[in-house]
Amino acid sequence: MNTSQPHGLLNTLLARLPHSSQGAFRHHQREAERRIAVVAAIAALTILPAAQAMEQMLLPGYQSAELHNALWRVPVMVVSLAILGLRWFRPEGAWPRPLLQLFSLALLTMAVGIFARGQALESTADLYTGQHLIINIAVVSITATRGLRDLPLVFGPPLLFALPLLLLLNGVPLAEMTPPLIYPAIMVVVAGIIAELFYCGNAANFLAAQRLRQSAMTDPLTRLLNRRAMDAELTIARARAIRHEQTYALMMADLDHFKRVNDAYGHKVGDEVLVELALRLERSVRTEDRVARWGGEEFLLLVQGVDEMGAMTIAEKIRRAVAQTPFVTSAGVLEITISVGLAIHNEATPTEDLVAQADHALYQAKENGRNRVEAA
């Protein structure tokens, strides 16, 4: 099983995201793990020395465990310093998840070691170390950023193996182990629930943000990119073309006599034509190309890595895909055509001027009889 993927309903929803969005989710998770790791490291470096000092002042008779407890706390401090060091020197690295898991494992192992020692001492230490273990289990529920998938690694070695062994080494008889473990066991169940809720909440927030972004960047009727989203794609395409000395084409496509369709059959049928046209445009270009509803019945296509001859070939393919197959609508079968104007990227031409050139070429196609392609 791929443990990097969410499970249940969230797994299904996230698996349906485009590849780029799945990458965005992984980045979103890593950023959350980075923040939690840094906060946890700072908290550990602040709280653990304070806890060491508090034990000396507030727990008479517990001083014999001072060195013992300090040694258990050293690995947590070392991992905490490593987290802060990596955050400073390699902020974009892939270290957050493994370091956070190591931090959780070290923290819980520390709590188990101190708890096992406390069971061999008087009641004050017994109560203190039991509370100490429960608090650290709660902390681990927050640092287990992948929910239940993180818990076997983090809880398994300390609680299933280290704890019984340490209790025996500290002279606690087997018959007396069960009572002090009841509340930590209950807390493990609670921690599992908390960890899964945190994870599901994080994934749900990402999905909600993606839906909001998609809504803001997508035309609600055709589900194509809207003008705002296409503007961003054009900026990226121009920068890429200049950097790699490549070229691209812009194609402005417009339905011929679309007003007649709306006047004769109504806007519902007009919307059906727009939706079908959007599907045909998307099927006529490659995955790396972009199609947007530019406004009304106008569509703008960004076709990567083509010269004028290649762009003309693609534009003609698009025109034929519309003209040669009638549109099936609720009002019957309609003959639909488009006119296309295209312009080729030139490094000296700003994006808005390139769009204007494609629009002017479209105007020429309309003037020259429609259902044709014209180049700027």
C-alpha positions in Angstrom: 0.0 0.0 0.0 1.3 3.5 -0.9 1.3 5.2 2.5 2.1 8.6 0.9 -1.5 8.8 -0.3 -4.5 9.7 1.8 -7.0 7.0 2.5 -10.8 6.7 2.4 -12.8 9.5 0.8 -9.9 11.9 0.9 -7.8 9.4 -1.0 -10.4 9.2 -3.7 -10.8 13.0 -4.0 -7.1 13.7 -4.0 -6.4 10.9 -6.5 -8.8 12.6 -8.9 -6.8 15.9 -8.8 -4.6 16.7 -11.8 -1.0 15.7 -11.5 0.0 19.3 -10.8 -2.5 19.6 -8.0 -1.3 16.3 -6.4 2.2 17.8 -6.5 0.7 21.0 -4.9 -0.8 18.8 -2.2 2.5 17.2 -1.4 4.1 20.7 -1.2 1.2 21.8 1.0 1.8 18.9 3.4 5.6 19.5 3.4 5.1 23.1 4.3 2.7 22.1 7.2 5.2 19.5 8.4 8.0 22.1 8.2 6.1 24.6 10.4 5.1 21.9 12.9 8.7 20.6 13.1 10.1 24.1 13.7 7.5 24.9 16.4 8.0 21.5 18.0 11.8 21.9 18.0 11.7 25.4 19.6 9.2 24.1 22.2 11.4 21.2 23.1 14.5 23.3 23.4 12.6 25.6 25.8 10.4 23.2 27.8 12.8 20.2 28.3 15.5 22.2 30.2 12.7 23.8 32.2 11.3 20.4 33.1 14.7 19.2 34.2 15.1 22.2 36.5 11.5 21.8 37.8 12.2 18.2 38.8 15.1 19.3 40.9 13.1 21.9 42.7 9.6 20.4 43.0 10.2 16.7 43.4 12.1 15.9 46.6 13.7 12.6 46.5 13.6 12.4 42.7 17.1 14.0 42.3 18.6 10.5 42.0 16.9 10.3 38.5 18.3 13.7 37.4 21.2 12.4 35.3 19.0 9.5 34.0 16.3 11.9 32.8 18.8 14.3 31.3 20.3 11.5 29.2 16.8 10.6 27.9 16.2 14.2 26.9 19.5 14.5 25.0 18.3 12.8 21.7 15.2 15.0 21.6 17.4 18.1 22.0 19.8 16.9 19.3 16.9 16.2 16.8 15.5 19.6 17.7 18.8 21.3 16.9 19.0 19.4 13.6 15.5 20.6 12.6 16.4 24.2 13.3 19.7 23.8 11.5 18.1 22.4 8.4 15.4 25.0 8.5 18.1 27.7 8.4 20.5 26.1 5.9 18.1 24.0 3.7 14.7 25.5 4.1 13.3 23.9 0.9 14.7 20.4 1.5 12.7 17.3 1.8 13.7 16.8 5.5 10.5 17.9 7.4 8.7 14.5 7.4 11.6 12.2 8.3 12.9 14.6 10.9 9.5 15.1 12.4 9.0 11.3 12.6 12.4 11.0 14.3 11.5 13.8 16.7 8.3 12.1 17.6 10.0 8.8 18.1 12.7 10.4 20.3 10.1 12.3 22.3 8.0 9.3 23.1 11.1 7.1 23.8 12.2 9.8 26.3 8.8 9.8 28.0 8.8 6.1 28.2 12.3 6.0 29.7 11.4 8.6 32.4 8.0 6.9 33.1 9.7 3.5 33.6 12.1 5.0 36.1 9.3 6.7 37.9 7.5 3.5 38.5 10.4 2.3 40.6 10.3 5.4 42.8 8.0 6.8 45.3 4.4 7.9 44.5 5.1 11.6 43.7 7.5 10.6 40.9 5.0 7.9 39.9 2.2 10.4 39.4 4.5 12.9 37.7 6.0 10.5 35.2 2.6 9.1 34.3 1.3 12.6 33.5 4.6 13.2 31.7 4.0 10.2 29.4 0.4 11.1 28.7 1.3 14.7 27.8 4.0 13.5 25.4 1.6 11.1 23.7 -0.7 14.0 23.2 2.1 16.0 21.6 3.0 13.2 19.3 -0.6 13.1 18.0 0.0 16.6 16.6 3.5 15.9 15.2 2.1 12.7 13.4 1.1 14.8 10.4 0.0 11.8 8.2 -2.5 10.6 10.7 -2.8 6.9 11.5 0.0 6.0 9.1 2.6 7.7 11.3 1.5 6.1 14.6 2.7 2.5 14.2 6.3 3.8 13.7 6.1 6.4 16.4 4.1 4.4 19.1 5.2 0.9 18.2 8.9 0.7 19.2 8.6 2.9 22.4 5.3 1.5 23.8 5.3 -2.2 22.7 9.0 -2.9 23.1 11.0 -0.3 25.0 8.4 0.2 27.8 8.0 -3.4 29.0 11.7 -3.9 28.8 12.5 -0.7 30.8 9.9 -1.5 33.4 11.5 -4.9 34.0 15.0 -3.4 34.1 13.8 -0.9 36.7 12.5 -3.7 38.9 8.7 -3.4 38.2 7.2 -6.9 38.4 5.1 -8.1 35.5 2.0 -8.4 37.7 2.2 -4.7 38.5 2.7 -3.4 35.0 -1.0 -3.3 33.9 -2.4 -0.6 36.3 0.1 2.2 35.4 -0.4 1.5 31.7 -4.2 1.9 31.6 -4.3 5.7 31.2 -1.4 5.8 28.7 -3.2 3.1 26.6 -6.4 5.2 26.6 -4.4 8.2 25.6 -2.9 6.3 22.7 -6.4 5.7 21.3 -7.2 9.4 21.8 -3.9 10.4 20.1 -4.8 8.3 17.1 -8.1 10.0 16.7 -6.6 13.4 17.1 -3.8 12.7 14.6 -6.3 11.4 12.0 -8.6 14.4 12.5 -5.6 16.8 12.1 -4.6 15.0 8.9 -8.1 14.9 7.4 -8.6 18.5 8.3 -5.4 19.5 6.6 -6.3 17.6 3.5 -9.9 18.9 3.5 -8.6 22.5 3.8 -6.4 21.9 0.8 -9.2 20.5 -1.3 -11.4 23.4 -0.3 -8.7 25.9 -1.4 -8.2 24.0 -4.7 -12.0 24.1 -5.4 -12.0 27.9 -4.6 -9.0 28.5 -6.8 -10.5 26.4 -9.6 -13.7 28.3 -9.3 -11.8 31.6 -9.5 -9.7 30.5 -12.6 -12.4 28.5 -14.5 -15.2 29.6 -16.8 -18.3 28.2 -15.1 -20.1 27.2 -18.4 -17.3 25.6 -20.5 -15.0 24.6 -17.6 -12.1 26.1 -19.6 -9.6 28.5 -18.2 -11.1 32.0 -17.8 -9.4 35.2 -18.9 -7.6 35.8 -15.6 -6.1 32.3 -15.6 -5.1 32.6 -19.3 -3.3 35.9 -18.6 -1.1 34.0 -16.1 -0.4 31.2 -18.6 0.5 33.8 -21.2 3.0 35.4 -18.8 4.6 32.0 -18.1 4.7 31.1 -21.8 6.4 34.3 -22.8 9.1 34.0 -20.1 9.7 30.3 -21.0 10.0 31.1 -24.7 12.5 33.9 -24.1 14.5 31.8 -21.7 14.7 28.8 -24.0 14.6 30.7 -27.3 11.4 28.9 -28.3 8.3 30.2 -29.9 4.5 29.7 -29.5 1.3 30.7 -31.2 -1.9 32.4 -30.1 -5.1 31.6 -31.8 -8.3 33.6 -31.4 -11.3 31.6 -32.4 -14.8 33.0 -32.7 -18.1 31.3 -33.6 -19.6 32.5 -36.9 -23.1 34.0 -36.8 -23.5 32.9 -33.1 -26.1 35.7 -32.6 -28.3 33.9 -35.0 -28.2 30.7 -32.9 -29.2 32.6 -29.8 -31.9 34.5 -31.6 -33.4 31.5 -33.3 -33.0 28.8 -30.6 -32.5 30.7 -27.4 -29.5 31.0 -25.0 -29.9 27.5 -23.7 -29.0 26.1 -27.1 -26.3 28.7 -27.5 -24.8 27.5 -24.2 -24.9 23.9 -25.5 -23.0 25.0 -28.6 -20.3 26.8 -26.5 -19.8 23.7 -24.3 -19.5 21.4 -27.3 -17.1 23.8 -29.0 -14.9 23.9 -25.8 -14.7 20.1 -25.9 -13.6 20.1 -29.5 -11.0 22.8 -29.0 -9.5 20.9 -26.0 -9.4 17.6 -28.0 -7.7 19.4 -30.9 -4.6 20.5 -28.9 -2.0 18.8 -26.8 -1.8 18.5 -23.0 0.8 21.2 -22.8 -1.3 23.7 -24.7 -4.0 25.9 -23.1 -7.5 26.8 -24.2 -9.5 29.6 -22.5 -12.8 31.2 -23.0 -11.7 34.8 -23.7 -15.2 36.4 -23.6 -18.6 35.7 -25.1 -18.1 33.4 -28.0 -14.4 34.1 -28.3 -11.8 31.5 -27.3 -8.0 32.0 -27.0 -5.6 29.1 -27.6 -2.0 29.0 -26.5 -0.1 26.5 -28.6 3.5 25.8 -27.5 6.6 25.3 -29.6 5.2 25.9 -33.1 6.2 28.2 -36.0 3.7 29.8 -38.3 3.5 26.8 -40.6 2.9 24.4 -37.7 0.4 26.8 -36.2 -1.6 27.1 -39.5 -1.8 23.3 -39.6 -3.2 23.1 -36.1 -5.6 26.0 -36.7 -6.9 24.3 -39.8 -7.3 21.1 -37.9 -9.4 23.0 -35.3 -11.5 24.7 -37.9 -12.3 21.4 -39.6 -13.1 19.7 -36.3 -15.8 22.3 -35.8 -17.1 22.6 -39.4 -17.1 19.0 -40.6 -19.2 17.5 -37.7 -22.6 19.1 -37.0 -23.4 20.0 -33.4 -26.1 18.0 -31.7 -28.2 20.2 -29.5 -31.6 20.0 -27.8 -33.0 22.0 -30.7 -31.7 19.6 -33.3 -28.5 19.3 -35.4 -26.8 22.6 -36.2 -24.1 23.4 -38.7 -21.5 25.5 -36.8 -18.3 27.1 -38.1 -15.6 29.2 -36.6 -13.1 31.8 -37.8 -9.5 31.7 -36.4 -6.8 34.4 -36.3 -3.3 33.5 -35.2 -0.2 35.3 -34.3 3.3 34.0 -33.6 5.4 35.0 -30.6 8.1 37.5 -31.2 10.5 38.3 -28.4 10.1 42.0 -29.0 6.3 41.8 -28.9 4.5 42.2 -25.6 1.9 39.7 -24.8 -1.0 42.1 -25.0 0.2 43.2 -28.5 0.4 39.5 -29.5 -3.2 39.0 -28.4 -4.2 42.1 -30.3 -2.5 40.7 -33.5 -4.4 37.4 -33.2 -7.6 39.4 -32.7 -6.9 41.5 -35.8 -6.2 38.4 -37.8 -9.6 37.0 -36.6 -11.2 40.2 -37.8 -9.6 39.6 -41.2 -10.9 36.0 -41.3 -14.4 37.4 -40.7 -14.0 40.0 -43.4 -12.8 37.4 -45.9 -15.8 35.2 -45.6 -15.7 33.4 -42.2 -15.0 29.7 -41.6 -11.3 30.3 -42.4 -7.9 30.9 -40.7 -5.9 34.0 -41.1 -2.4 34.8 -39.8 -1.2 38.2 -38.5 
